[in-house]
Amino acid sequence: MKLNTLKPGSRKAPKRVGRGSSAGQGKTCGRGHKGQSARAGGYHKVGFEGGQMPLQRRLPKIGFVSQMIGATAEVRLHELERVKADVIDLASLKDAGIVSREAEKAKVISSGKIAKAVKVRGIKVTPGARKAIEAAGGSIEE
């Protein structure tokens, strides 16, 4: 739709409330009889149920936040080439600055490419990363 293609009637006229019973919105103007919503300025906050304990407070809290989020780290394939050590383990990854000092576990994921033959020890490896490491001439020790 463009402004130059608008025609008369494209804007709907607002309801004319309080103009007699035959108009459809007469007398109470569609607000019903009495009550907070019938008054001018009648307002209640979202989720308010008239003083009854609201649904979002009646239902139990659910969900789970893993405490191991900071303790596990993902290592990409191309990051393994930055490690200077002969055998790549968790300590050598921390020394190279690839993994945070707080990490307790690490896992090599298949992201990027690796050309250097590396020896991985004591780190989990995804199946795709395992193929790539072995294809580059590297080895994995569990």
N, C-alpha and C positions, 0 to 999 in steps of 0.2 A: 504494500500500500504506500502511495506517495501523496504528499500534500496537494499536488496539482490534480490528482484524480478523485479527490473527495467530492461528493455530491450532497445536496441538501437532504437531510434525513439520516445521514450517516451517524449523527449524534443522537442518542436516545434521550428523549425529554424526561426530566426527573418526575417522580410521582408527586402529584399535588395532593398532599394529605390534609385532612380536616376541612374538606369542601363539600360536606353533605354525605348522607348515607348512600346515595345512588352512585357516588364516585368510587365506592369500594374501599376507601381508606378514610371514612368519615368518623366523627366523634372522637374515638380514642386513637385515631391515626395509625392503626395497626399495632399498637403497643399493648393491647389487652387492658384489663382492669386492674388498677392499683399495683402495688409492688415496686421494688427498686428499679426494675427495667422500664417501668412506666413513667418514672420521674425524670425531670431534666437533670442531667448530670449523674444519673444512676450508673454506678460502675462497680465492678468487682474484679479482683485480679484473676489471672488465668489459673484454673485448677481449683478455684474456691468453690466449696460445696455447702455454703450456708452455715459454716461453723462445724459441720461434720468433718471428721479426720479425712483429709484428701486421699485420693487413690494412690498417688505417688508416695505418700507416707505410710499408707496401710500395708502396701506390699513389701515383702522382705527384700533386703539388699542382696543382690546376687552378682556373681562375676568373680574373676580371678586375675590377679596380677602376679606374674611370675617373679620370684626373687632372684632367679638365675639370669635375668636379662643382661645385666652388666658383667656377669661371670663367664658368659659364652661369647666367642668372637668368630666372625667369618673372615676367612682369608681367601683372596682371589688368586687364581693361577699366576697371573703376571707379577703379583707381589712376591712370590717365592723367589724370583730371580734377584730381588734386591738383598736377600740374605747372603752374607759373606761366609757363613759357617759351612763346613762339609756336610754335617747332618742337621737337618732342619727339625727342631723340636720346639716346644712351647717357650723355653728359655731363650732360644736364639731368635724367635719371632718377637719376643719382648725387647731384646737388646737392639734389634733392627728398627724398633718403633712401629711395627706393623700392627701389633696387638697391644691393648692397654695393659698396664701393670696389674690391674685388678682381675684380669681374665684368668679363669681356672681351667677352661677348656677352649679348644679351637677346632675349626673344621674347614677344610679346604673345599671351596666350591668351584664349579666349572664356569668361570667367568674370565674372559680374556684368553690369551694364548701363552704357552710356555715353550721355549726353545732349548733352554739349558737343562742338562740332566741333573736332577736333584734327588737327594735321599731324604725321605720323610720318615720320622720316627715318633710314635706316641701321639699322633694327631689323627683325628677322623678325616676321612676323605670320601667325597661323594663318588658314585660310579662313573660319572662323566669326567670328573677330575682325575680319577684313577687311570682311565684310558689315556688321557692327555699326558699325564706324567710318564706313564710307561712307554707311550709312543715317542716321547722325547729322549728316552733312554734312562729314565730315572727309576727309582725303586721305592716301595712303601713297606715299612715294618710296623706291625701292629703292636 
